[in-house]
Amino acid sequence: MRQILAATVAMLAIVTAAGAADSVAPEAGSATYNWSGFYAGVLLGYGTGDSSAISDNGFDGSAPEDRADLSPKGFAVGAVAGYNWQRDQLVFGVESEVGYLGAKDDFWFPDGDDYFARSEYGLYGSLAGRLGFAIDRTLITARAGVIVADIDYGYGDIDGGVNGEPDPDSSIFGDGARAGFTIGASIEHAFAGDWVGRLDYAYSDFGSHIETDGFDETYDVSDNLHMIRIGLIKRF
């Protein structure tokens, strides 16, 4: 996760420096490429994140420090649409996105202990505001907004030893929409007419919430996800 974030930041810095070095700063209103208008496209990439549950008395006493940690990973695909306004080199707009997150992870009987954990992402949708700086046909943006994703999870004790199943009274389960915030950054370049290539980074945080099992033991569940994607955008 840290490697993905560091690589993305480095790429953003390199492209930004290269664009600034190769461009002659235009006079106000003299940019040769205008980013205003509608656009739509597709994004494809890979996500990795952290999912965890912490309980003082859950997991039947078998989880180290009463905590279970997962690292869901997987490919992601999305469709994006939005609108830009441009004033001189400043670009601002709004962007919506829908898609599918394939990140998941699970374990059963880690180190022989009698507990399990699983987390799996599914469909998602987001809405964000964008602010960017245009260097002719290259656009560098940052964005922030809200996201809703389907997250299927389970944590708790296993009944009956190695061949057992999750104990319904000593476990928690969830499968539904979780809301959170998302932030990100992208570099876009109009390489052929109004076709645009994008390199994109996104971080989504779904916060934490408390769940209670059948014995009224509480679990503090949290989820977040980092994604790096490439995209192809058509401007209209």
Phi, psi and chi 1 to 4 in degrees:
 res  aa     phi    psi   chi1   chi2   chi3   chi4
   1 MET       -  -48.9  179.8  175.3   62.5      -
   2 ARG   -62.7  -35.6  -69.3 -168.6 -179.5   94.1
   3 GLN   -64.6  -41.2  -69.7   88.2  -18.4      -
   4 ILE   -62.4  -46.3  -70.8  178.4      -      -
   5 LEU   -62.9  -43.9 -179.8   57.3      -      -
   6 ALA   -64.9  -41.3      -      -      -      -
   7 ALA   -64.4  -39.8      -      -      -      -
   8 THR   -65.8  -45.7  -56.0      -      -      -
   9 VAL   -59.8  -41.7  171.5      -      -      -
  10 ALA   -63.2  -42.0      -      -      -      -
  11 MET   -65.1  -41.6  -66.4  171.8   75.3      -
  12 LEU   -60.1  -43.9  -72.5  169.4      -      -
  13 ALA   -64.5  -42.9      -      -      -      -
  14 ILE   -63.9  -47.3  -68.2  169.2      -      -
  15 VAL   -66.7  -39.1  173.8      -      -      -
  16 THR   -61.7  -45.8  -58.0      -      -      -
  17 ALA   -64.2  -41.2      -      -      -      -
  18 ALA   -64.9  -41.5      -      -      -      -
  19 GLY   -65.0  -40.2      -      -      -      -
  20 ALA   -67.8  -37.3      -      -      -      -
  21 ALA   -71.2  -33.0      -      -      -      -
  22 ASP   -90.9   -5.6  -66.0  -20.2      -      -
  23 SER  -110.4  144.6  -59.0      -      -      -
  24 VAL   -93.5  124.1  176.6      -      -      -
  25 ALA   -58.9  121.3      -      -      -      -
  26 PRO   -76.3  156.8   28.1  -33.5      -      -
  27 GLU   -69.2  160.8  -62.7  178.1    0.1      -
  28 ALA   -54.1  129.3      -      -      -      -
  29 GLY    78.5    7.2      -      -      -      -
  30 SER  -106.2   10.1   66.6      -      -      -
  31 ALA   -58.2  139.6      -      -      -      -
  32 THR   -85.8  -13.9   58.4      -      -      -
  33 TYR  -125.5  131.8 -170.5   84.4      -      -
  34 ASN  -108.0  123.5 -166.3  -43.4      -      -
  35 TRP   -91.2    1.7  -71.5   87.6      -      -
  36 SER   -65.6  146.9  -62.8      -      -      -
  37 GLY   120.1  179.6      -      -      -      -
  38 PHE   -76.6  155.3  -71.7  100.8      -      -
  39 TYR  -153.1  158.9   61.9   89.0      -      -
  40 ALA  -154.7  153.6      -      -      -      -
  41 GLY  -176.5 -167.2      -      -      -      -
  42 VAL  -126.9  150.4  -65.7      -      -      -
  43 LEU  -127.7  139.0  -61.2  173.3      -      -
  44 LEU  -135.3  133.1  177.6   64.3      -      -
  45 GLY  -168.9 -158.3      -      -      -      -
  46 TYR  -136.6  140.3 -170.0   80.1      -      -
  47 GLY  -124.5  149.5      -      -      -      -
  48 THR  -145.8  142.1  178.4      -      -      -
  49 GLY  -152.0 -165.0      -      -      -      -
  50 ASP  -130.8  130.0  -65.7  -58.9      -      -
  51 SER  -129.2  138.3  -65.0      -      -      -
  52 SER  -151.7  159.1   66.2      -      -      -
  53 ALA  -136.8  133.3      -      -      -      -
  54 ILE  -122.0  130.1  -57.0  171.6      -      -
  55 SER  -143.3  134.7  179.3      -      -      -
  56 ASP   -71.8  -31.0  -70.3  -22.8      -      -
  57 ASN  -131.4    2.2  -62.2  -61.1      -      -
  58 GLY   -80.9 -170.1      -      -      -      -
  59 PHE    60.7   15.3  -57.7  107.6      -      -
  60 ASP    56.3   28.0 -164.9   28.9      -      -
  61 GLY    74.6    8.4      -      -      -      -
  62 SER  -100.8  -15.8   58.9      -      -      -
  63 ALA   -80.3  131.8      -      -      -      -
  64 PRO   -56.2  126.4  -24.0   34.5      -      -
  65 GLU    56.1   24.4  -60.4  179.1   -8.0      -
  66 ASP    52.9   43.1  -63.6  -50.5      -      -
  67 ARG  -142.6  138.5  178.2 -173.7 -177.6  107.8
  68 ALA  -121.4  128.1      -      -      -      -
  69 ASP  -120.2  134.5  -70.0  -66.1      -      -
  70 LEU  -124.0  157.3  -65.4  168.1      -      -
  71 SER  -128.5   76.9  -60.3      -      -      -
  72 PRO   -62.3  138.1   18.2  -27.7      -      -
  73 LYS  -140.6  152.4  -59.7  177.7  178.4   65.1
  74 GLY   163.1  172.0      -      -      -      -
  75 PHE   -79.8  155.8  -71.3   96.6      -      -
  76 ALA  -137.2  145.1      -      -      -      -
  77 VAL  -135.9  140.6   60.5      -      -      -
  78 GLY  -148.6  158.2      -      -      -      -
  79 ALA  -113.4  134.5      -      -      -      -
  80 VAL  -125.3  146.0   63.5      -      -      -
  81 ALA  -148.8  147.0      -      -      -      -
  82 GLY  -169.7 -174.2      -      -      -      -
  83 TYR  -140.6  135.8 -167.9   91.7      -      -
  84 ASN  -111.9  146.6  -71.2  -33.6      -      -
  85 TRP  -120.4  141.4  -67.1  -93.0      -      -
  86 GLN  -126.3  136.0 -177.9  167.8   -6.2      -
  87 ARG  -133.6  113.2 -177.3  172.5 -179.3  178.9
  88 ASP    54.7 -123.4  -62.0  -28.1      -      -
  89 GLN   -97.1   -0.2  -70.2  178.3  -88.1      -
  90 LEU   -87.9  128.2 -175.4   66.0      -      -
  91 VAL  -122.7  131.1  178.2      -      -      -
  92 PHE  -138.2  154.5   53.9   97.6      -      -
  93 GLY  -174.1 -169.1      -      -      -      -
  94 VAL  -132.6  144.7   61.7      -      -      -
  95 GLU  -141.1  135.4 -178.7  172.5  -78.2      -
  96 SER  -114.7  154.7   62.0      -      -      -
  97 GLU  -149.6  138.9 -175.3  178.8  -22.9      -
  98 VAL  -133.7  150.6  -65.8      -      -      -
  99 GLY   176.7 -161.1      -      -      -      -
 100 TYR  -131.5  133.5 -179.6   80.2      -      -
 101 LEU  -107.2  121.3  -58.3  168.3      -      -
 102 GLY   -96.6   14.3      -      -      -      -
 103 ALA   -71.8  132.2      -      -      -      -
 104 LYS  -157.9  159.5   59.8 -177.0  179.0  179.6
 105 ASP  -162.4  153.5 -170.2   20.5      -      -
 106 ASP  -160.8  162.4   65.3   76.4      -      -
 107 PHE  -150.4  153.8   57.9   66.7      -      -
 108 TRP  -134.4  130.2  -60.4   79.1      -      -
 109 PHE    54.9   52.0  -60.4   99.3      -      -
 110 PRO   -62.8  129.8   26.3  -35.7      -      -
 111 ASP    54.3   28.9  -60.4  -38.7      -      -
 112 GLY    80.6    0.2      -      -      -      -
 113 ASP   -75.9  156.1  -71.2  -36.7      -      -
 114 ASP   -93.6   59.9 -172.7   22.0      -      -
 115 TYR  -152.6  170.2   71.1  103.9      -      -
 116 PHE  -142.1  164.5   77.6   99.0      -      -
 117 ALA  -156.2  144.4      -      -      -      -
 118 ARG  -153.1  149.3   61.2  176.8  173.3   81.9
 119 SER  -151.0  133.1  177.4      -      -      -
 120 GLU  -145.6  127.8 -178.9  174.2   -2.9      -
 121 TYR   -89.6  158.5  -71.9   76.5      -      -
 122 GLY  -139.4 -129.6      -      -      -      -
 123 LEU   -66.5  150.1  -62.7  174.6      -      -
 124 TYR  -147.9  162.2   74.5   95.0      -      -
 125 GLY  -148.3  145.6      -      -      -      -
 126 SER  -143.8  158.3   66.6      -      -      -
 127 LEU  -139.9  127.5 -178.8   66.0      -      -
 128 ALA  -142.7  152.8      -      -      -      -
 129 GLY   -93.7  148.4      -      -      -      -
 130 ARG  -125.9  147.8  -61.3 -150.9  -51.2  165.8
 131 LEU  -138.1  129.0  179.7   63.5      -      -
 132 GLY  -144.4  173.6      -      -      -      -
 133 PHE  -129.0  125.3 -175.3   78.9      -      -
 134 ALA   -98.1  131.9      -      -      -      -
 135 ILE  -117.3   84.6  -52.9  171.6      -      -
 136 ASP    57.3 -113.3 -166.3   11.4      -      -
 137 ARG   -89.8    7.0  -59.5  177.3   72.6   87.1
 138 THR  -112.9  135.1  -62.5      -      -      -
 139 LEU  -127.1  127.6  176.0   63.5      -      -
 140 ILE  -111.9  123.8  -56.9  164.8      -      -
 141 THR  -131.7  157.6   69.0      -      -      -
 142 ALA  -125.5  153.3      -      -      -      -
 143 ARG  -146.6  161.2   67.6 -179.9  179.5  -83.3
 144 ALA  -153.7  143.1      -      -      -      -
 145 GLY  -174.6 -155.2      -      -      -      -
 146 VAL  -117.7  152.8  -65.3      -      -      -
 147 ILE  -140.3  145.5 -175.3  170.4      -      -
 148 VAL  -127.2  129.7  177.3      -      -      -
 149 ALA  -137.9  149.3      -      -      -      -
 150 ASP   -83.4  120.5  178.6   47.9      -      -
 151 ILE  -125.1  120.4  -55.7  177.0      -      -
 152 ASP  -102.3  122.5 -178.5    3.9      -      -
 153 TYR  -142.4  162.3   62.4   87.3      -      -
 154 GLY  -158.8  140.5      -      -      -      -
 155 TYR  -145.0  143.6  -61.8   91.7      -      -
 156 GLY   151.8 -158.5      -      -      -      -
 157 ASP   -91.5  152.8 -179.9   39.3      -      -
 158 ILE  -110.6  133.0  -64.6  177.0      -      -
 159 ASP   -90.6  139.7 -116.4   -8.0      -      -
 160 GLY    82.2   23.1      -      -      -      -
 161 GLY    78.1 -157.2      -      -      -      -
 162 VAL   -59.8  -36.4  173.5      -      -      -
 163 ASN   -93.5   13.5  -63.5  -42.1      -      -
 164 GLY   -82.8  179.3      -      -      -      -
 165 GLU  -118.1  163.3  -62.9  -68.8  -26.1      -
 166 PRO   -55.0  134.2  -27.1   35.7      -      -
 167 ASP   -74.4  115.6 -176.9  -16.2      -      -
 168 PRO   -64.2  -23.8   22.7  -33.2      -      -
 169 ASP   -86.3  -23.8  -66.2  -39.6      -      -
 170 SER  -112.3   29.3  -61.3      -      -      -
 171 SER  -142.7  161.4  -55.8      -      -      -
 172 ILE  -122.8  149.5   58.4  166.7      -      -
 173 PHE  -139.6  147.6  -57.3   92.2      -      -
 174 GLY  -150.2  143.8      -      -      -      -
 175 ASP  -154.7   98.6 -175.8    8.1      -      -
 176 GLY   177.8 -174.8      -      -      -      -
 177 ALA   -76.1  131.8      -      -      -      -
 178 ARG  -120.9  133.2  -68.5  -84.9  -52.9  -80.3
 179 ALA  -101.0  149.7      -      -      -      -
 180 GLY  -161.8 -166.4      -      -      -      -
 181 PHE  -112.7  154.6   72.2   86.4      -      -
 182 THR  -135.4  140.5 -178.3      -      -      -
 183 ILE  -131.4  159.3   57.8  175.0      -      -
 184 GLY  -171.4  178.9      -      -      -      -
 185 ALA  -149.4  153.2      -      -      -      -
 186 SER  -150.3  156.4   64.8      -      -      -
 187 ILE  -119.5  127.0  -61.3  172.5      -      -
 188 GLU  -123.3  146.9  -58.4  176.8   26.6      -
 189 HIS  -139.5  127.1 -175.1   75.1      -      -
 190 ALA   -83.0  100.5      -      -      -      -
 191 PHE   -96.3  -19.2   60.3   88.4      -      -
 192 ALA  -153.0  103.1      -      -      -      -
 193 GLY    59.7 -120.6      -      -      -      -
 194 ASP  -105.3   18.8  -73.5  -34.4      -      -
 195 TRP   -87.8  132.9  -73.4   99.8      -      -
 196 VAL  -127.1  133.5  176.0      -      -      -
 197 GLY   -97.6  145.2      -      -      -      -
 198 ARG  -133.5  137.7  176.4 -170.5  -73.4 -166.6
 199 LEU  -111.6  125.7  173.6   63.0      -      -
 200 ASP  -135.4  140.3 -175.3  -87.2      -      -
 201 TYR  -123.0  138.5  165.7   76.7      -      -
 202 ALA  -139.2  139.3      -      -      -      -
 203 TYR  -122.1  128.6  169.7   73.5      -      -
 204 SER  -123.5  131.1  -60.4      -      -      -
 205 ASP  -122.9  121.5 -166.6  -44.0      -      -
 206 PHE  -100.7   12.1  -61.3   91.1      -      -
 207 GLY    65.7 -159.5      -      -      -      -
 208 SER  -130.3  155.2   63.3      -      -      -
 209 HIS  -149.6  158.1   65.3  -74.3      -      -
 210 ILE   -99.3  130.1  -58.4  -64.0      -      -
 211 GLU  -120.4  152.5  -63.8  -74.3  -12.6      -
 212 THR  -124.9  133.9  -55.3      -      -      -
 213 ASP   -88.2 -172.6   67.2   15.9      -      -
 214 GLY   -67.4  -16.0      -      -      -      -
 215 PHE  -102.7   17.0  -68.2  109.4      -      -
 216 ASP    63.1   22.6  -67.3  -33.7      -      -
 217 GLU   -82.8  139.1  -55.3  -64.1   -9.7      -
 218 THR  -100.7  148.7   59.0      -      -      -
 219 TYR  -129.4  128.4  -62.1   70.9      -      -
 220 ASP   -94.9  106.8 -173.4   -4.0      -      -
 221 VAL  -103.6  134.4 -179.1      -      -      -
 222 SER  -139.4  153.0   62.0      -      -      -
 223 ASP  -146.6  139.3  -61.5  -81.8      -      -
 224 ASN  -149.2  161.6   62.5   66.9      -      -
 225 LEU  -149.0  134.5 -171.6   68.2      -      -
 226 HIS  -106.0  141.1  -60.9 -101.5      -      -
 227 MET  -136.8  142.5  -71.6 -171.4  -68.1      -
 228 ILE  -123.7  129.9 -174.6  166.9      -      -
 229 ARG  -135.0  159.8  -69.2   93.3   59.2   85.4
 230 ILE  -115.4  151.7   58.0  172.7      -      -
 231 GLY  -144.2  159.4      -      -      -      -
 232 LEU  -124.7  122.1 -178.4   63.2      -      -
 233 ILE  -119.9  141.9  -50.5  -66.8      -      -
 234 LYS  -114.9  125.3  177.1   66.6  170.6   68.9
 235 ARG   -94.1  145.8  -60.7 -172.7   57.9 -112.5
 236 PHE  -120.9      -  -60.1   97.3      -      -
